[in-house]
Amino acid sequence: MTNKLTRLFSKSFLSFCVGAAVSNCAFAEEQPAAHSEVEKILVTGSHIRKGDFESPSPIKVIDSDDIEGVGAVNVGDLLGKIPSIVGDTTSSSSNSSEQDGGLNTVALRNLGSSRTLVLVDGMRYVSGMSVGSGYGVDLNTIPTTMIQRVEVLTGGQSAAYGSDAIAGVVNIILKKNFNGVAVKLQKGETEAGAAGTTDLEFTVGHNFDSGNAWFSLGYSDDEGLMATDRDYSSVHLDSVDTDGDGLVDTPQFVGSSHIPEGRIGSYKGDGTPFVRTEDVATSDAFNFHEYRSMITPLNRTFAATGLSLDLDDISRLNFTANYSRVESRTRMEAIPLDTRNDIFKLSRGGSTGIDIATHPWFAGTDLGNALLQDGITNLDDVSLTFRRLYEFGDRGAENVRSTFRVAGNYEYDLTDSTYLNVSATYGVTDQNQKNHGDINLERARFALDVVSDGAGGYQCADDIARISGCVPFNPFAYDGISQEAVDYLSADTGLNGSIEQYVVTSVIAGDIDFAFSDDVNNLGFAAGVEYRKEKGQETPDPLRQAGIVRGSRIAKTKGEFDVVDVFAELHVPILEQLNLDFAVRVGDYSSVGTTTNWTVGIDAPISDSIKLRGAVATAVRAPNVSDLFAGGTATAAFVVDPCNGISNADTGNIADNCRSISAIQNRIDSDGTFLLTQVESQNTSGLLSGSENVKEEKADTLTLGVVLTPEWLDDLQMSIDYYDIEIDDAIANTDRTVLLNRCYSVSPSEFDPNCGSLVRRDGRSGAALDVNSESGNENIIKTSGFDLDISYQTSFDIGDLYLGLAANYIDEYSITGIESGDTQHLEGEVLFPKLRFNMNASYSIENFNLYWQLRYWDSTKDRNDNSLMTDELNEIESRTYHDARISYSFSDSVNAYFGIKNIFDKQPPQLTQTHKYYQVGTLTNGTAYDLFGRSFYAGLKLNF
């Protein structure tokens, strides 16, 4: 660490020497003898604290009235309603992910949770995601009842806060200095049933001569939703082509061939034909949605405490600690099993060895006779060997995440106008995950090899397997799998992991009598150094690591990095109508080396009614622990093999490199061409993992805005801001087809047949069995648009009125592949609506308050480049939601309230599984649209 500091100080004349030199000028001649308290108001986006300082970048503030006004019980759902924010991972979007089930993360500008820095009281907060799958603060761990306000600062903020603030900062300010006793109880229900919520909180605090101490306990329960709890989602639908024109045009029940009764070829387990119809009531196909979660149920418990002390007239100490435990349970239909490929690996050259005429599960049965009549004598020749393992229970994941965080800071007034702040935080998230309903495929192979037991029954043929408890297993039985077989084959898998964060920051800040004229304020400055360390590990169970269960294979994750940042800021009031802000930060990472960020901002009030503001900045996102070290999760996404179709006549690097692999050359010599079969081309598996070679993302950001405060109408404020963000070298897992093309297009003298141990081919057929993908700097992301904010408040003889409008317009959102040059334009698609806005109104008369909110999500398309479905299916109408709340204070100590969400019971648009933005279990998209329908909540607050 000492060497890092030495290098950084030598590189950072502007970032530290300017600030330190200025501060020395301020107090070198006058030592702090008697000090008045320094005026300090924290402004998100800067370490400079000054009462009249305003940010050159737009800040959106959500206070406790807004939180209470919509009856929010989850800060992630609350933030997801802000027009510039989407819920990156939500209780509806994480249903299909075992590792991320039950998370709530947030993303500014649709740029992902890893590019949105979440702070609590201005300090970093530890990630709550599985370290093997990503990075993001789990907002479930921050109870809404503890929040005083939320400040959302958009635009690149890496110069102020370091890595991850490319899209901006969400700063959650917690309540402090509580004196007395407060109790809050809230209960919620939906009109259509299910999804009930219960929230309880108790807080006690006390002011004493030198400070304040408080303690808070809370409990929250969200019941969640099953897909069958709502009519619109109870039946799983695909979109199908009914008129043969090549475009899907009609939502229809198709269902799954993996059925509880088993499907072998065209038959069910009892030998009768498998019949698929459009009616779920008459079709033999399986309805996924009968068993799927739509909203993950959550159970949350938290405890928090804080202490503030004035040590003397010039120094202060603050301490907070919080603990939360979040339990969730996602549910999916029973696991699907393909006997031929899952157990016997037929697609990889294996063989079942099962003769239809002689094997006990087929010989003499209606099923066996039907297959023999069709000329099928071996199970290898059957097209389908599917079964839904309902006897093993539902497939899902139980996640228990516990987060502990402690933070403290010490402030010392160096002079009347300068102070030192030293702060430190430690946070850790532990995750324990259990998965249900899986099957041990190795045991299943032994359990399918059976012989007579000599007593009219059957036993496993392998002696060692029998000693280990092997029980015969019949996945083709119409009347179900025996309980003994289930007990032998069941595999409850899981993983354990943790991620830790350490941050220590020291800042000198204040102001200096260095103004350019008598009409302006003093120059403000801040300079400091920060050390941060992130480490994480995740260990799946041995079965998942070995890939011998039906669930996706997962590898171990373990790694860490640290960084030392040196930074400085200046607030320079040039004229009464012109303020300039400068910030720079230089970081030294153990992972990617040195990074530099800077910001230049302008705040220019050109009159009492009009102010111009803007900022130009660079920002970085250094790879996180997951980007660098994720062990890998399995994928079976389609891969295009560049060797497919190669013959001896083809020329070029790809052809030469393909033919250098003996299995491919032998097949060309035998068949004339290396041509993959359908099975071979569709069965290339692999792992998506991190890479220690990945580099930081770099972004250029611009914000320009106008703030209007008309003199002719007091208490009206309007602002419109333009933003433009371009991210180069954006981190993503390399597309596996791109990876193969890169590997095989090099000069033959440089060619590595294993592509750096990422590719494994079948030694006999030459087909690619595994293509693994690592994190890489793959894309260029661009987004731009406008934010509009309007607020107005006034008082009448009979009450007070507040009106607010917040809107976001997306002009561009595009992702360009660095390697391919292909660009996806996403603006106007489901999660990227051109226009979003909220309108709020609050009216108070003495002890009575009425709060109303309107939320608008623009009409969108599922795909801008649509060539798959008709316009009717591709185009999605806008949605408008209305929420209202009334409250009444019976006394200073008692307040009761009642609210309605989605007053007009607006139902979500239908998105079938064919749609790009379909979320598992919803038949729509829960990030964009309300899934609950009309719902009610009521609560009581007691203060003593």
N, C-alpha and C positions, 0 to 999 in steps of 0.2 A: 504493500500500500504506500510506503514511503517513496519508492521509486516512481509510482504513478503520480503522486503529488508533485514531485520534483519536475517531472516531464510536463505536467499540466501547467504549473506556475510559469515555466519557461516559455510555454506556448501562448500564454493568455494575458498579455500585457493589458489589453483592453478590458478583458473580463474580470480581472481582479485589481490590477495596479491602479486603474483609473478610479474605481470605487474606493479602494483602500486609501489612496493618496488624498482623494477628496475628503474622506472621513477624517484622516489625520489632520488636514487643514482645519477641520471644524473644531477639534478639541485638543490639539497639541499645546496650545498656549494656555488654555483654561481647563484645569483639572476639575472633575465633577465634585464640587463641594456640596452645594445645596441645589437640588434639582426639583423643578416642577414636573409633573407627569407628562410624558410625551403623548401628543395626540396621535392615536393609532386606530385607524379603521381599515380592516383587511379588505382589499379589493381583489377578487379572484382574477388571476392572470398576472399578478405582480407581487414581488416581495416588498415593494415600497408601500408603506402604510401612511396615508395622509388624508385628513378630513375632506379636502376639496378635490382630491384626485379622482378623475374619471377615466375609465378604460377607453382606449381608442378602438377596441373591438367590442361588438355587441354582447351584452350580458342579459340573459333572460332569467328573471327571478320568480320562483314559485314559493309562496310563503305558506304558513300553516293554514291560513284561511282557504287557499286553493286546495290544499291536501284534504282538509276536513270537508270542503264543499262538495267533493265528489265521492266521499266515503271511502277513500283509498285505504286498502289494507296491505298493499304490496307496492313498494316504491318503483319496482320495475314496470308494473302495469300503469302507474301514474305517469312516469316519464315517457312511456311509449305513446302517450296521447299528445305530447308536445310535437308540433309540426316538423321540427328539424331532427326528431329522434325516432328511431324504430327500436322495438324490442328485438335484440339480436338473437338471443335464445330465450324462449318463453315457455310457459307451462304447456302450451299447445305445440310449439315447434320441436320440443325435445322428446316427444313421446317415443320416437323410433330409435333414440340413442340411449343405450344402456349407461354409458359413461356420463352423459350430460342430463339424464332424466331429472326433472325437478329444478333445473336452474332458471334464473332470470337475470340475463345480462342486457346491456343497453349499448346502442351505437348511434353516434351522431353522424348525420349525412349519409346513412346507409353504408358506412365504411368499416363496420365490424367492431366488436367490443375491444379487440386488441389495439385499435387505433383511437379509442376514446378513453382518456385518462379519467378514472373516477377517484376523487379525493373525498376524505371525510375531515372536516375542519381544516381544509387546506393541506392535508398530509395524505400520502399514498395509503391505499388499502390493499390488503393481500388478495390475490386471485382466489376464486372459489371453484374454478373449473378443474376437471380431471386434467392433470398435467400431461397425460398422453394424448389429449384431444384438442387442447386449445388454451386460451388465456382470457380471463375476464372476471371482474368483480361480480360475485353473486349478490344481487340486491335483496334477495330473501333474507340475508343476514343482518339487514339494517331496518329495524321496525319503523314504520311511518310515524308512529306516535311519538318517537324520539326526535323527529325532524323539526327544526325551527324554520328552515327554508332550504331551497335548492337553487344554486346559481349555475346556469349553463352558459359557458363562454365558448363561442365557436371560433374556428380558425386555428391555424397551427400555433401551439403554445409550448413548443419544446424548449425555447430559449428560457422560459420561466420555470418549467417543471421537468424538463428532460424528455426521455423517450416516451412514446405511446400517445402523445398529445397531438397527433397529426390532425384529427378532425376537431379536436377541442377538448374541453374539460367540463366534467360534471362535478361540482363541489357541493357536497351535502353537509350543511351546517346543523349540528345537533343542539338541542336545548341544553342550557347550562344555568348555573346559579339559581336553581329552583329552591324555593322556600315554602314549606308546608307539606301537605299531603294531597295527592291527586289520584283519583281512581277513574278509569275509563272502561266502559263495557259497550261492545257493539256486536250486533247479530244481523246477519244478512241471509236472505232467501231469494230464490227465483220463482217467478210465476209458474214456469213449466216444471218445476221440481228439480231436486238435486242441486249441487253446487252451493250448498250452504256454507256460511262463514261465521266464525266465532272469534272475537278478539277481546282480550282482557289485559289491562295494564295497571300496575300500581307503582307510584313514584313517591318518594319521601326525600325532602331536602331541608337544610337548615343554614341560614346565614349566621355567621359569628363575627367577632370584631375584625379578624384578619382574613376572612374569606368565606367560602361556601363549600358544603359537602352534600352530595346527593346519591341516591341509589334507586334503581328501577328494575322491576321484574315484569315480564310479559309472556303471554301465550297467544298463539294464533293458529287457527285450524281452518284450512280450505278443503272442502270435501272433494272438489274436482268434479269432472264430468266423464261419463262413458259415452261413446258414440251413440248408443241406443237410448240415451236420455233425451235426445232431440229427434224429432221426426225428420228433419232435413238431412241428418247424418246417419240414420239407423241402417241404411243399406248401402254397401260399397258399390260405387258406380265407375265404369270406364266410359270413354267416348268411342263410339264405333262408327264405321262407314256403312251406312245402310243402302246407299244408292250406287256404290261402286265407282264413284268419281275420284277416288284417291284421297278424299278429305273426310275425316271423322265428323259426324254431324249430329249424333244423337247420344245423350247420356243413357247408359243401359247397364243393367246388372249382368256381369260376366262371371265374376267369382273365380275361385281357385280350384284347380284339379286335385290339390292336396286336401283330401276329405277324410273325416274320421273313420269312415268305413273302408278306406283304402281304395286306390285306383290302380289297376294293373292293365296296361294297354287301354282298350276301350271298355273295360269292365270294372264293376265295383267288386269288393271282396267276396260277395256272395255269388259272383258269376253273372249277374244281371248287367245289362248295358248301362254305361254311364250316360245320363241324359242331361244336357245343358239347355236351359230355357231362359227367357228374359225375365221370368217371374221368380223371385227368390223363394216363394212358397212352393213352387213345383220343380225347381231346378235341383239337380244333385250337386251342383257346384257349391262351394263353401263361401259364406258371407263373412269377410274379414271383420266388418264393423260390429258384428255381434259381440266381439270380445275386446275391442280396442279402447284404450283411454283416449279421450278428446282433450281434457284438461287434467294435468297431473295433480293428484291430491297432495297437499303439503301440510305438515304439522311442524310448527315453529315454536321454540322456546328461547327466550333471551334473558340476559341479565347484564346490567351496565352500572357503572359507578364513576363518579368524578369528584375531584377535589381541586379547589382554587385557593391559593394562599398568597397574600401580600406579605412577603418576608420582611420588608421594611419599606421606606418611602421610595426606593429606587429599584426594587427587584420583586419579581413575581414568579410563582410556580404554578403550573397547571398539569393535571394528571387525569387521564381517562382510561378506563378498561371496559371491554365488553366481550361477552361470550354469547354465542348463538348455536343452537342445534336445530338443523332442518332435516326432517325425514320425508321422503317421497316414495311413491310406489307406482311405477308405470306398468301398464298391462297391455299385452298383445295376445293375439290368438296363439293356440298351441303350436309348437315348433313343427315345421314341415320336414319330412324325411323323404329322400329319394334313395331307395335301397341300393340301386345299381351304382350310382355315382357317389353318394355320401359314404356308404359303407365299403363297397367293393372298388371304388375309383375307376369305373369303367371308362370314363372320359379321359383317363390318364393311362390307359393301357391295361387296366386290371380286368378281372373276370369274376363273375359270380360263382361259376362252377355248379349252378343249380339246374338240374334236369327236371323239366316240368312233369315228365311221366313218372319219375321215381321219388322225387323229394316229398317227404310227408306232408308238407304244407299245400301241395298241389295234387298229388296222386289221388285219383278217385273223387276229387271235389268238383263241384259245379264250375268253379273258377278254372281249375286245371283242365277239365274237359273242354270248356269253351276255348281256351288258348290252344289246345291241341287241334281242335276243329279248324282253327285259323291257320294251322301249319306252324305254330310257334312251339318248339320243343325245348328251348333253353331260355332261361331268364335273361341272358345277354341280348336276346333278340327282341325283347319286349320294348315298346317305345317309351312307356311310362311305368314307373314303380313307385307311386306316390302314396304317402299317408300323412294325415294330420295326427300328431301324437297327443290326442286329447286326454289319454289315460295318464299322461305325465303332468297334467295341470297346465295352467296358462303360462305363457312366456312373458317375462317381465323382469324388472330390476328394482330392488329395494336399495335406495341410497340413503345413507346417514352421513351428513356433513356437519362437522363442528368447526366453528371459526372462533379463534381467540385473538384479540388484538389489544395491545397496551400502547399508549402514546403519552408523551410528556414533553413539556417545553419550559425552559427557564428564560426569563427576560430580565435584562439589567440595563438601566438607563445610564449610558456613558456620559451624556450631557443633557441639557434641556431639550435638545433636538436630535439626539442620536442614541440608538440603543442596540444592544446585542441580543440575539435570540438563538438559543441552542435547543434543538428538538430531536427527539428520537422516537421511532415506532418499531414495534415487532409484531408481526402477524403470522398466524399459521392456520391453514385449513387442512383438516384430516378428513379423508373420505373412506368409508367402508361400504362396499357394494356387494350385494348378493343377487345372483341371477337364478331364476327358477325354470324348470321344465325342460332341461337339456338332456341329451342322451350321450352316453359313452360309446363312440363308434367302434373302438377296438373290441370292447366287450360284445357289442352287437354282432360283430363278425363271427366270434366264437359261438354266440348264441344261435346263429343261423345254421351252423354246421352241426346237425343233430343225427343221432342214431337211436335205435330201439333200446329201451332200458330193460327189456326182458319181462316187463310186467304190464304190457299193453300200452305203455306210454313211451316218451322219448326223453333223451338226455343229451347234454352237450358232448360232442365226440372227443374233444380234447380233455385228457386226464387232468392236466394242470389247471385248466379253466374250471373243471368241475370242483376241484379242491378249493378253488378261489370263490366258489359259490355260483358258478355259471348256471343259468336257468334258460331252457329253450325259449326262443323269441319268435313270434309269428307276426310280422308287420303286415301280412296280407289277410289277417283274420277279420271277417266282417263283424263278428260279435265281440271284438275287443281284444286287447292284449292283457294277459294274466297279470294279477297284482304282483306275483312273485317275480315275473320278468321286469316289471316296472321298478321294483325295489332293487333288482340287480343292475339295471341299466341306467337308472336316474343319475344325473350329474348336476348337482347344484354348484354352480361356478361363482366366481366373484373376483374382486380385486381390492387391494388396500393401497392407499396413496396419501401423499401429503405435499403441500407446497408451503415454503417459508419465505418471509420477506423481512429484511433488516434495513432500516434507513436511519442515518444520522445526518443532520443538517445544521450548519452554523451560518448565521447571517448577521452582518452589520448593516443597519439601515437608518435612515433619517433624512434631514434636509440641511441645506447649507445656505448661508446668506451670500448667495452668489447670483443674484437676479440681474437680468439685463437692463431692467428699469424699475422705478419705484412702483409701477402699476401692476407688477406681476409678483407671484409667490416665489419662494425660495426654490432652489434646485433640489430635487429629491433623488436619493441614491439608495442602492442596495448592492451588496457584494457578499459572496459566500462560497462555501464548499459543501458538497454533499457526497456521502458514501452510501451505496445501496448494494445489497446482495440478495439474489433470488436463487433458491434451490428447490428442487422437487424430485420426487421419486414415486413410482407406481409399480406394484407387483401383482400381476394377474395370477390366478391359480394355475397350477402345473398343467391341467387339462387344456385350458385356453392357450397357454403358451405353446404347447405341443401341437395344437390344432387337431385334437382327437375327439372333439365334441362338435355338434352341429352348429353352435354359435360361432360367431366370427373369431378368428384367431387374433390374439393381442400379445404384443411383446412387452418386455420390461422397459421402463423408462427411469433414467437416473441422470442427473446432471445439475450443474450450477454455474453461475457467472456473477461477476461483480463489476461495479463501475464507480469511478470517482469523477464527479463533475465540479468544475469551477465556473461560477457565473457572476454576472454583474448587470445592473440596470441603472438607467438614468432617466429622470423625468425633468425635462428642460422647458421651462416657461419662457419662450422667446418674447412674445408680446402678450398683451391682455387677450388677444384673439388667436393666439397660436401657441400650442404646447407640443413638444416633440418628445417621443419616448424611444429609448434605445435599450436593447437587451442582447446579450450574447452568452452562450454557454458552450464550453468545451468539455467533452467527456472522454475518458479513457476506459474502454471496455476490455475485460479479459477475453471476450468472444470475438469482437470485430475491430478492436483497435480504437483509434481516435475519431471522434465525430465532432462537428461544429454546427451550431445553430445560431441564428440571429433574427432579431425582429426590429423593425423601424415602424413606429406608429405616429399618427398625427391626430391631434384634437384641436379643432379650429372653430371656436364660436365666432361667427362673422357678424352676429347681432344677438340681441336678447332672445330672438325667436328662432334663429337658425344656427345649427352647429354642424360642421363637417367632421367626419372622423374616418380613419382608415388605418390599415396596417399591412405591411409587406413582410413576409416571414419565410424562413426555411425551417423545416422540421424533419425529424428522423423518427423511425421506429426501429430500434435495435431488436434483433430476434430474441424472443422470450425462451424460457426453458423448453416449452413444447416445440417451438420451431427448431431448436437446436438438438434436442435430445429425445424426442418422442420415439418410443421403441417401435411403434407401428400398430395400426389396426387394419384388419383385412378388408380388401375390396375385390369385387368381381366385375367392375365396370369394363365395358368392351374395349379391346385393344386391337389396333390394326398393325399387323406384323409386316414390316417392309420387305421381308423375304418371301411373302406369299406371292406366288406367280412367277418367281425367278426361274429362268432356264439357263442352259449353257450359252445361249446366244446373247443374253443380256450383258451390257457393259456398264462400267462405272463403279464407284467405290462401294455402293450398297450391294451390287451383284457380286463383286469380288469378295467382300467380307462375308456375305451369306454363304457362298460356295466354299469358304475356308472352313466351315463347320462340316465335319465328315457326315453326320446324319443327314444334313440337307443335301450335300453333294450326292450321297448314295441314293437318295430319293429321286433326285433329278436324273441320275443315270438310269434308274429303274423305270420312272414314269414319264420322263421327258420334261417335267415341270415340278417344282416344289409347290404343290397346291393343297392348302389346308382343307380338311373336311369341315362341315358345319360344327360338329362337336368340338373339334380342335380349336377352331377360331373363337368359340364362345366359352372356352374354359381356361382362360389365362387368369389365374388368381394373382394376388400380390398383397403387400403391406404398404400402407402410407405412413411414412415415418419422418422424423426430423433429420437435420443434417448440420454438422458442425462447420460446414463450408458456406452456409448461407450468410449473406451480408445484410447490412441494414437497408431499410427503405429510406428513400429521400423524397421530400415533398417541398413544393413551392406553393405558398398560399397567399391570397390577396383578399382583403375585405375593404370595401368602400361604402360609406353610409352618410345619411343625412338625418339629423334629429331636429324635429320641429316642435316648438313650444309657443304657440301663437299668443301674443300679448292680449288679443281681443277675447280670448277664452281661457281663463285661468284653469289650471289643473288638467289641461289637455296636453298629452305628449304623444308624438308620432315619430316613428323611425322607419326608414327603409334602408336595408343593407344588401349589397351585392357581394357574393363570395365566389372564389375560384380556387380550386385545389387540384393540383396535379401531383400524383405519386409515381415516382419512377422506381424500378426494381422492386415492385410490390411482391411480398412473400406469399407463395402458394405452393402446394404440392405439385410437382411437375406432372403434366399429363403423361400418362404412360406410353401413349403412341408417340408423343414428342420425344420422350426419353429414348425410345428405340430408334427413331429417325436420327437423333443426334449421335447415338452410339455407332450406328452402322454407316453413317455418311462420312466418317473420317477416313484418312488415308489408310490403306491396308497395313502399312508399316506401324501405325499407331493403334490399330484395332484391338480391342479387348473383347473376346467372345462373351465374357461374363459381365461386361459393361460395369466394371467396378463392383462386382459381386451383387449386382441388382437384378440380373437376368439368369434364369435357369431353363434350359431346354431339355426335352426328352432325348436321351442318348440314342434311342432307336428311331423315332419318327421325326425328330428335329423340331417338333412343335414347341412353342414357348409355354412352359408350365407356370412359371412365376415371373412377373415383371414388377419389381418393387419400385416405389416412388419416394423420393426424399423431398424435403422442403427446398425450394429454390427461389431465386429472384426472377419471377416469370412474367409479370404484367406491368402495364402502365394504366393507371386509373385516373380518370378525369371527371370532375363534377363541378358544376357551377349553378347559380340560381340566386334567388332573392328571398330575404326575410322581411316581413312587415310586422310591426308592433304598434298598437294604438291603445292608449289607456286614458280614461277620463273619470274624474270623481268630483262630486259636488254635494252640497248640503242643501236641504229644503227645510221648511218649517216643521215638516213632519217626518224627516228621516234623512239618511245619507245614501247616495247612489254611487256605485262603481261600475264602469263598463270597460271591458278589455277585448282586444282582438289580436291574435297571433296567427300569422300565415307564412307558409313556405311555398315557393314556386321553384321547381327543378327545371332548369334550362337544358342541362346536359348531365348524363351519367354514362360513361363509357369505359369498357375494359378492353385493352388491346394486348394481345399476346406478343411479347418481345420477339420470340422465335418465329412465329407464323405471320405476324403483322395483321392477323384477323381482328376486327373490332366488333364488339357487341355493344349496341346502343340499348340501354335499359330504361332510360327516362320514359315515363308513361306506362311502364309495366306495373303489375299489381303492387309490389313493394316499393315502387318508385313513382307514385302518382305525381302528375305535373303540379297539382295544387292540393294542399292540405291547409285547413284553418280551424281554429277554435274561437268561439265567442263566449265570454263570461259576463255575467251581471250579478251584482250583489246589492240588495236593498235592506237597510236596517232601520227599524223604528223602535227606539228604546231597547227593550229586551228581546225583540223579535228580529230574526234575520231570514231572508229568502235568497237562495243562491241558485243560479241557473247556468248551464253550460250547453253549448251546441258544438258538436264535432263533425267536421266534413272531410270525407275522403273522396277524391276526384274519381271520375270514370277512368278506367284503365284498359289495357290489353294484357292478355296472358303472355303473348309473344309479339314483339314488334316485327320480327322477321318470319311471321307465321306462314308456313306452307303445310301445316299438319291438319288444321281444323277449319271449319266454316267460320265466317265472321261472327255469326250469331253466338257460337261457343267461345270465340276468342275475345270478344268485346264484353267488358264487365261494367255494369252501371255503377254510378256513384252511390255513396251511402252517407246519410246524415243521421246523427244520433242526438237525442236531447236527454239531459240529466237535470234533476232538480233536488233541492234540499231545503228544509225549513228547520229552524232551531229556535228555542225559547229559553231564556235564562229566568228561572223562577226566583233566583237570588244570586248573590255573588258567588255562592258555593255550588249551585245546582244548575246544570244546563242539559236539556234534552233535545234530541234532533231525530228527524225522519227524512229519508231520501228515496228517490226512485231513479234508477239508471235505465237508459234506453226506454224512455217513457212510451214511445209509440211502437214498441216491440218490433223494431226493424230486424228482419232476418238476413243472414249473410248470403252473398251470392254463391251459386253452386259451382264448385270446381271439382271435376272428376279426377281420377288418378292420372289420366292422360294429360291434364293441365300441368304446366311447368311449376306453378305456385301452390299446388295441392299440398296440404300438410296431412301427415298420416293420422287417420282416425277422425278427421274433421269434415271431409267433403267440402272444404272451403279453406280459408287461410286465417287462422286465429291471430296472427300478428297484425293483420290489416283490419279485420272485421270482428264485431261483437258476436260471441258464440252463445251467450247465455240467454238472450232475449230480455224481456222486461224483468227487472229484479228490484228488490226492496231491501233497505237496511234501516236500522234504528239503533240509537245509542244514548248513553247517559254518561255525563261527566260530572264528577264531584271534586270540589277543591276546598280544602280546609286550611 
